[in-house]
Amino acid sequence: MKIFNHPLVKTTLTTLLFIATLVVFYALWSLITHAFSLPIYFYYLDLMTLFGFFILIPLIIYFNKKWDIGLRQFWKSQNNLRTIVLIAGFFVAAFFFEILVVQSIENVNAIWQGKLNTLSFCLPERDWRLYVRWLARVVVGPTVEEIFFRGIILVFLLKKYSPAKAILFSALLFAAGHIEFEKIASLFLWGLIFGLIFYKTRSLLISIIAHSLTNFALMFINIDQTSFANLDVDYYLPVALCIVAFIITGYLLIAQKGSWDRNIIP
C-alpha cells in the first residue's frame, strides 16, 4: 500500500519496531528473573537496558542499508572552534532551561501547590551497580539512541523534508519512543536539541557526547520542589539568565551556517 511508503509512516513504524523490540526483550527478561526468583533491584533494570540496547544493533544495520543512510560519513567532525563553543554554550543553557523551566511547567501538580523546581547536587554511592548504571545510561543508551533517532530517522527525514520539519518530527518520535508520557515535553525538547546539534555539526559523535553528558549530569542532580514563598532573587535571576541564554544561543546556532553536505542530503 502506498501509505506505508510515506516517509512519516515509515519512520513512525520503524520507531514502533524499535519500541516493540525493547518491550519483547524486557518481557523475556522479566519472565527469566521471575522463573529463577531473581531479586528485581534497580540495577537489574540497568542491566536489562544495557543488553536490550545491544539487540537493537541489527535493526540499525538493516535500516542503514535499506534506506541508504551511510552512517559512516557522520562519525567525522569538521567543525570550527566557533561552532563548538556556540554548541557548548547552547547545550549548557538548554540543560538548565529544561530542568528549571520545562520540567517545572510539566509538573502541573507542583505548580498548583505553588512550587517550582530547585536543584541540589549529590554524589551517588560508588559500587559496581553504579558503574553498570553509568555504562547503560551514559555510554550504551545515548550511543544507540543517537545512531537510531539522529543517524537513521533524522537523516532519512532530511532527504524528504526541510530541516525544520525533519527535526520536529524526529524529536516527536524520540519523545514517543521513550514511552514516558509524563515527561513528553522534556523529551521532545531534548529531541529538538540533539537534532539541531546533529544537523548543525553533521556529526553523530558530537550529538552522542551531548546526550551522554546530559544523562551523566542528571545522575548528580536532585530535583526538588520549593514553595514560591521561599524563593527569592537568587533563584529567579539565574532562571531568567538561563532563559535569555537559551534563546540567544539557540538563535545564533540556528542562524549559524551548518556543515551539512547538500550533495548528500538534498
N, C-alpha and C positions, 0 to 999 in steps of 0.2 A: 504493500500500500504506500502511496505517495507521502502520506502524512508522516510515516516513520523515517522518511528521508529528509524531513525538515530539520535544519541544524539545531533548533531549540529542543525539538522532540528527541533527537539523537543524544544530545548532551544530557538531557533530563533522564532518559532511560539508562544511559551509561552511569550516571550518578546513582540511580536506584540500584543498579547492578553492584556498584561499589559498596553501597549500604548493605544490600542483601548478602553479599559475600561475608562481610563482617558479622552480620546478625547470625548467619548459619554457623560460622566459626564459634561465636560466643555461646550459642545454644549447645553445640557439641562439647565445648569446654565445660559448661555448667553441668551437663549430664555426666561427664567423666569425674568431675570433682564430687558430685553427689554420689555416684556409684562407688567411689573409693573413700567416701566420707572425709574428703579433704576439707580443712577449715577454710572458709571464704574470708580471708583477711584482705585488707586493702591492696596489699602488694600482689595478690593473685589477680586482681583486676588489671594491674600494670603489666604483669606477665602475659595476661590474656591479650591486652592491647599490643604488646610487643610482638608476639607471634602472629596475631591477627593481621598486623600491617604487612608482615613478610609474605603472607599468602596473596596479597594484592599485587605483588610484583609481576606475576604472569599476565594479569589484567592490563597493567600499564604497558608491558611489552607488546601485547596484542594490539591495543588501540594506537600505540605509537606507529606500528607498521600499517595497520588498516587505514588510518587517516593520514598517513604520510606526514607525520609531525616532524620527525628529525630531531629528537631530543638532544642529541649530542651537540648541536650548534648552540644550545642555550646554557652550556656549562662554562663558557668563556665570559670574561668581563673586560670590556674595553672602555670603561667609563673614566672620565677625568676626575680629578680631585674635587672640583667644584660640585659635580653631581653627587659624589659620595658624601660630601659634607652636608649638602642640602637634604639628601635622603636620611642621613643620621639625625639631623635636626627635626625633620618631619616625623620620623619614627618615634623619637623621644616625646615630642609634643602629642602625637597620636596616642601613645601608650597611656599617658596620664589623662588625656581628654576622655579616652574610652572608660577608664576606671572611675574618674571623679564626676564625669558628666553623663555619659551614656548609660553606665550601669546604675547611676542614681535615678535617672529617668525610668529605666527599665523596672526598677524595684518600686512599683506603684504603692504597695502596702506601706513601705517605709516613708514614702513621701506623704501619704495620708496621715501618718503618725508624726509628721513634722521632723523627719530625719533625712540626712544626706550621708553619702559615703565618705569615710575618712580612712586614711591609710596608716598602717603601722608595720614596721619591718620585723621579721622573725628569722631565726636560724633553725632550720629543721634538724631533728636528731639524726646524727650520722651513723648509719649502719648499712648493711648490704641491701636492705629494702629500698633505701633512699637512692642507691646507685641504679637499681632496677627501674625506679620511677624516673630518674634522670634519663636513662637510656631510652625508655619508652616515650617520654613526653618532650624531651629536649633534642634527641637525636633522630630516632627512627620515625616517630609520629610526624613531626614537621617535614622531614625529608620526603616521605611517601605522599603526604597531603599536598605539598607544593608541586611535586612532579605530576601528580594526578590533576589537581584543580587548576594550576597555572600552566604546567608544561603540556598537558593533554587537552583539558576542557577549554581553557582560555585561548590557547593558540589556535585550536580548531574554530572557535567563535570569531577570532580575529581575521580568519580567512573569509568569513561570510558577512561580518558586520563592522560598523565603525568601532573604534576603540572604546568609546563611552558605553555603547550598548553591550559590547562583549564583556567588558569589565563588570558592568552592573549585573548581567545575568550570571556570570561565573561566580560573583560574590553571593548571589542568591542561592545558587546550588551549593556553594561552600557552606553557607549557614544551614541550609536544609540537611546537608549531608551529615551534620553532627547530631541531629535528632535531639537537640536541646532547645525546645521552642521557647522556654522561659528566658533564654539568652539570645534569641534570634536577632535582636537589634545589634548587640555587641559582635556577634559572629559575622553578621552582614557587613558591619563597619570594618572588621579585620579583613574580610574578603576583599573589600574595596581597597584597603591599604596595601595588602600584599599584591593584589592585582595591579595597582598603579605602580608600585615599586618594580614589579617584574616587567611591566610594559615599558617603563622609562629606562630601565637598565638592560633589558633583554638578557637577563642573567638569572637562571634558577638558583645559582649559588647565593646571590645576594638576597633573594626572597626567602630562601631556606634559612639563612643566617638571621634575618629579621624575625621570622616565625619562631625559630629556636630561642632567640633572645627573649621574645615575649613570654613563652612558656617557662623559660628559666627564671625570669624576674618574678613571675607570678608565684613561684614556689617560695619566695622570700617575703611575700606581702600578705598581710592580713587585712581584709576589708571589713570595716565595722560601720555601723550606723550611729551617727551622733545627732542629737536634737539641734534644731535651728538655734534655739536659745543659747546653746553652749558654743556656738561658732561665732568667730569674730573676723576682723580684717586679716588676721594671719591665715585664715582658711580661704576667704573669698578672693583675696588679692592673687594668690598663686593660681587659683582656679581660673580667674579672669585672664591672667597672663597666659595660662595654658591654652585657653580657647583662642586667644589672639594669635599665639604662636602656631597653633594648629592650622588656623585659617590662612595665615601669611605663608607658612612653609608649604602648605598644600597648594595654594595658588601658584607659588613660584615653581613648584615641582611640575604642576600641570602645564605651566607656560614654558618650562624648560624643554628644549628640543631633545627628544629621546634618541637612543642609538639603534632604534628598530630598523631592520633592513626591509624596505618596502618591496624589494625584489622577491623576498621570501613570503612576506605577509602583505598581500595587496590591500 
